[in-house]
Structure formats: C-alpha cells, structure tokens
Amino acid sequence: MQVVILGAGVIGSAIAYYLSLKGIGATVIERSGVANAASGKSGGFLARDWCSGQAQDELARTSFDLHKDLARTLPADYGYRPVNTFAAAVSVQRSFKRDAFAFGSDWIDGDCAVHQLLGDETSTAQLHPALFTHALLDQAVANGTSLQAGVVESLTIDSATQRLSGVQVDGEFVAADAVVIAMGPWSILAAQWLPLPPVFGLKGYSITLRPRDTIAAETLFLDYEDRAGEHHGPELVPRADGEVYLCGFGDQESVPVSPDDVTVDEQACEHLHAIAGRVSSALKEARITRRQACYRPICQDAMPVMGAVPGVTGAYIATGHNCWGMLNAPGSGLAMAELIADGRATSLDLTPFDPARLEACRVA
C-alpha cells in the first residue's frame, strides 16, 4: 500500500509512525521542515482527564496512556516527564503575600499566588514538542518511511470514479493509494482539490527562558490581570532540559502561505518575560533564548477533524486539534493508521471527528 502524508508536524509524524508499525512505509511530504510550525513551538503539556465530558475525552485518555508507552519505546530522549500542575494568580493591579502560596516549590518566589492543584504526576505530564515530533518521524523513517521536501501542487483524482491516485510534488508525480492531509491550519490549502471543511489558525506568541538553576517539574496555568483589569491565561512550562516555556497573547493575523513567513511580535514576547519575572526571581533574571509565534489549527466546532474525506476514495484528513495537538497525537496517529491500513479504527471511536459532520461548512 502506498500512502502519502502531507505535513511533518506531530500529527503527520504520528500517523507515519503507527503506519510503520504495520509495515507500511509512507512518504511524508513537507515544504518547510519537520516540526517547523506549532508542533515545534507549543508547550508540550499533556493532561489525561482535562477533556472529561467532551467528545475528545476518549482520545485524550488513550493518547495520554500511549505517551507513557512511547516514552519507554522510542529510543530518543525528548524530555517526557510527569509533572504537578497548579493554578496561580498574577496581577499588576495588586500584590500577594507570601503566605498565600498553598502549593509549589520555592522557585515560585515572586508576587503571585499558587492556589489550586490542577493535576498531579498521575494525570499531567510534559515533553519537548519538537524533539517528540522528530522522535516519532525518525523512528518511522528507520522503519521504512521516507521524508521528501517539496510543495504539493495538486492531487490526481479520477473524475469518473472519484478515486485518488497520487499527488504532484514540485512537478513530479508521486503515486498513492491513500493521501492524508495533515498540514495543521495549512490544510485549508487542500480545499482547492478536496471537499474539506474550513480549517482556521489561531496565532499565539511564546518565549523560552534559560534560568541558571533547574526549575522543578511544576507547570503553572496563570490568571494574569493586566493594567487595564483584563484577564489573560498564560501557561508556564519548565522543561527537563532546563528551559522554561511561556506562552500567551495573540492577534488576528491571517495564516501566511508558509510557516516560514510567520512573524513574531517582540513586544508580546517582552510582556511574557515580564510576567515570568513576577512569578519567579529566577525567571526575571533568565535570558530569553527564543521568541516564537505559531498558529494552532481549529475547525468550526473547535473539534479535531479526522477520517476519510467524503466523496473521494483514498483521501483522508487529520487536523484541527487546537491546543491539544501534542497530547492527542498518539491516539490520532494510531486510529488514523488503523483506518487507512485496516479500513476502520479499533483503538478509539473516530465518529465524533468525522469530516462529514461539517458538511454544511465545507469549502468546496
């Protein structure tokens, strides 16, 4: 079976990995670079039960458990570790007394209040997203997958049978029995060839810091009150390699044609650094090592879209994971590999994510 996967982000890489375990070496087509968009610039936070009561609950729990297995199975070290996760309040309008700290270690010594345990080491974890994405794809390549740089120009679909037979990549035809659209918010580009629901991109900014000392494995979800009294939700994620990741703020800029064209707002990044400094003196003194921006893929109903594309045999899509792409990559990859190779997913129910549910919203 010849499978082509468009996109070398974490979803495409996970699909390639699980297909490779079935003896199917896919061809992954990537125009920009492995993990070059949100898959390399997210926080890498994982939560087992934060989607409880939602259609994504089974996907999240399955994926969280698969992450534990992958950390033991994949040969690469990508910084996976269980963490404690807390809610904290930070404000430029008011101060918090040190005795308000109910949780957390001594590194949280700034003007903030850590007031709630959101998850412990049994239910929340963290990894380095770019390294994890590379680990998946590297192992898939070792198992027979190929990675090809290039820009997809079109899909070849028989007009009589509506069966897909391949893709055109930089003027070259690549034969395929199945093609998977896994390009994050850039999946919308495939709507010129396939009847797809719209996929949007939510832009967000992030920084990484390098403190002198290693920060404890404690993730903070912040309620930040700015000078205007408005509240924001930055996320602060210390990593096993000593870096500390902080994201928050965004804008309404539209998705550019390529991930290489994503722009960074320096002022937003400096604002994030100032917030980190209010949380911890260690972070106030830490230098910024990266200033970043990325677009999270999201569909009309804020749910992933995964499954066969209606009306075109051999066409599949897997995107729209929003802020849970890194968490849900293993379950998504496993289920999509089962669907493509075996005709149906058995590890979890993909029905809630069927592209046909958004038929009324589709672009073409």
N, C-alpha and C positions, 0 to 999 in steps of 0.2 A: 504494500500500500504506500502510495506517495502522498505525503502530507506537507503542505507549505504553511508556515505560521508567519503572519505579518506582524512584526513587533517583537523586540527583545527586551521588553520590560519584564516585571516579575510574573505577570500572568502568562505571557507567551513562553517565558522560560520554564515555568512550572508545567505547562501543557507539554512542552518538548521533553522535559524530564520524565514525566509519567508515561508518555508515549514510548520513550526509550526503554522503560522497564518492561514494556510489552513487545519489545523487539522491533519497534517502528522508529527508524531514524529520520526524523522530519528535517526539512530545510527551513531555517529561520531567516527571514529577510528583515534587515534593519538598516535604515537610512542614516541614522545619527550615531548610534553607539549603544552598547549594552548598558541598561540601567541609566540612560542618559537624561531621563525626564523624572517624573515623580518617583519612580522605583529607586532612584539613587539619591533622592533629596527629601524623603519622608523621615519621620521619626523612628520607624521600625518598632512601634509599640504594638503589643499583642494582648488581647483580652478574651478570655474564654466565654464569659457569660454577659457581656455588655449589650448583646443583641437579644436578650431574653424577651420573649413575647412578640418578636418580629419574625418576618419570613426568613430573615438571614440567620436565625438562631442555630439551626442545624448546621449550616455552612460554617459558622464561626466556631462552634464547638468541635466539629470534625477537623477543621483546619488547625485549631489550637493544639489538638492532640497530635496531629500529623507533624506540627512544628517540633514537638518533643522527639518524635521518631527521627525526623530529618537531622536534628542536631547530633544524634548518635550515628546516623547512617552516612551523611555526606562527609567526605574527607576534609573539606576546608573548614577553617575556623572563621566564623562570621559573627562572633560576639554574642551568640544566643545565651541568654541567662534569665532565670526567673527574677522578678522584681516586686517590691512593695510599691503600691501606688496610692498617692494621697491627693486630697483636695486642699488647696491653700488660697488664702485671700491676700491680695497685694493692692495697695492704693496710694495714689499721690495726694489724696484728699485727707487721709487720716493715718495715724500710726497704731501699731500693735505692740502690746507689751510682750516681753519675752516669755512670761508665764502663760501666754495664750497658746503656746506650742503644745499641742496634745500628742503629736506624732512626729516622726522623722528624727534624723541624726543631727549631730552638732554642725554639719556643714551648712545647714539651713539656719544661718545666724543673722539674717537681715530683718528688715522691717516687714514681716509677713506672718500670717497665722496659718499654721497647718492644722486643720480642724476635723478632717474625716479620712478614714481609711476606705479607699475605693476598691482595692484589690490587694491580695497578698501573693506570696510566691507560688501558690497553687493555682491562681486564676489570672495572673498577669505576668507578662514576660516582655523581653525586648531583644532586638538584634540590630546589626548594621545592615540597612536595606540594600545598598549597592553590593556589598560583599555576599549577601544571601542570594541576590539575583544572579551574580556571577557563579556562585557555587552550584546553583541549580543547572545553569546552562553549561558550565564546564563539565559537569558530570554527564549531562545529556550528550555533549559532544564526545566525551570518552566512550559513551555507549553507542555511538554511530550517527548522532545528529550532526548536521552541517550548518554553519553560520555564514551567511552571504550578505555582504554590504551592497546596498543598492536602493533605488527608488522604484516602487511598483507603479507602472504606467497604466495598466488595465488588467482586467480579468477576462479570460476567454470562456464564454458561455454559449453553448449551442442554442440557437434561437428556437429550434423545433422541440427539443427535449428539455430545455432549461437545465441542462447538466453542465457543471463546471468541469473544465479540462486542464486549466493551468493559469499562469499569470505571466505578464510581460514585465521584466525587470531590466531597466536600462537597455531596452531594445532586444533583450534576449528572452525567448520563451522558456518557461520552467513548467514542465508537466506536473499535474497534481490530480489526485483523486479527491482530495479534500483541501480546502483553504480555510484557515482560521484568521479572522480579523481580531487582532489583539493589540491595537495601537493606542490604547488609552483614549484621550479626547480626540486624537487624530484619526480615530476610527470613523469619524464623520466623513472623511475623505473617500471612504469606500462606498458611500451612498450614491456616488456617481455611477456605480456598477451594480449595486445590490439594493433591494428594498429594505433599508435599515431604519430603525427608529433614530431620532437625533441623539447625539452624544455631545454634551457640553463640557467645558473646562472651567473649574473654579481655581483662580490664581491665589497662591499664598506665598508668603516670604518666610525664610528661615535662616538661622545662623548656626555655626558650630563654634564652640569655645574650647580653649585648651588651658585649663587650670593647672597650677603647679602640682597639686596633690590629686590623687584619685578620689572621685566622688562616689559615695555609697550607691548601691543598686536601688535607688528610690526615684520613682517618676512622680512628677508633680503636674496636676491639672490646675491651672491658675484661674481665679476670678480676679481680673485686673480692672481696677477703676481708674480711669484717666482724669485729667484736669477738668474735663467737661462733664464729669459724672457718668460717662458712658462706660459700659462694662464689656470686656473682651475676654477671650478664652485661650490665652497662650498655653502651650504644652512644653514642659521641660523634661528632657530625657537624657540622663547620664548614660554613657556607653562603656562597655567593658574595656575599650582601648584607651580610655582616659578622656576622650572628647565628651562634650556636653552639647546636646542639640536643643534648640529652642525655636519654635515656630509660632506664628500668629500674624494677624493682619493680612490684608489682601486688597485687591482692587478689581475693577470690572473690565480690565483689558481683555480683548478677544484673543483666542488661541492663535498664535502665529503659524505659518505654514510648516515650520520645522522646530523641533526642540532647541536647535542651535540658536534660534532667534529670540528665545525667552529673555526678557530684560529684568534687571534687579533694581529695586528702589533702595538706594543707600540709606535714606532717612528712616525707612521702615526697619531696616536692619539695625541701625543705631538705636532705635527705640526699643527693639528687642533686647539689645545689650544692656540698656538702662534698666529694663525690668529685671533681667537676670541679676544685676547688681543690687537690686532691692531685696532679692531673695537670699543672696549669699555674698559675703565679702570675698570668698574665693573666686566667684564668678565676676564680681566687679573688677577684680584685678586681672582676670584672664583675657588673653588676646583673642580676637575673632580670627578663626582660621578659614572660614568660608562664609560668603554671603550668597544666598541662593533664592531662586524662585522656581515654582513648578505649578502645573495645572492638574488638579485631581479630576478624573473623568466621572461624570454624573449624568444619569438619564432623567427622563421626565418625572418619574416617580421616586427618584433617589435610590433605586434598587439596581443591582447588577443586571446586565442583560447577557445571558449565556445560553447557547443552544444552537440548533440548526436555523439557518435563515429561511423563512417561509418562501416557498416557490422556486428555490434554486438548489438542486441536488448537489451535495458536496460542499456547500458554503456554510460556514459556522462563524459565530461571533462570541467573544468573551471580553467584556469591558464594563465600565460603569460602576466600579467598586468603591468610588468616592474615597473616604478616609480609611477604609478597611481593606485596601488592596493588598498590603503586605500581610495582614492577618489571614485573609481569605484565599491567598494564592495557592496553598497546598490543596485545599479541598476543591477549589475551582479547577486546578490543573488535573487532579485525579479524576474528577467527574467528567470533564471535557474529554480526557483521554479515553475513558470508558465509552462515552457517547460516540466518538469518532471511530474507535477500533472495534467496538462490540455492538454498536447500534443503539445502546441505551446506557445510562448511568445507573450504577447499582450502589455506589458508596453513599450517595445522598440524592435527594429529590431535586431535580433542576426545574420542575414545573413553575415555581414562583418567579423564575428568571427567564422564562421563555420569551424570545423576542416578539412572538405573535401577540403578547399581551399589550404591546404598544402599537398595534396595527394602525390605530387611528392617528398616531403621531408620526408615522414613518415619513422619511424624507422623499423616497422615490417609490 
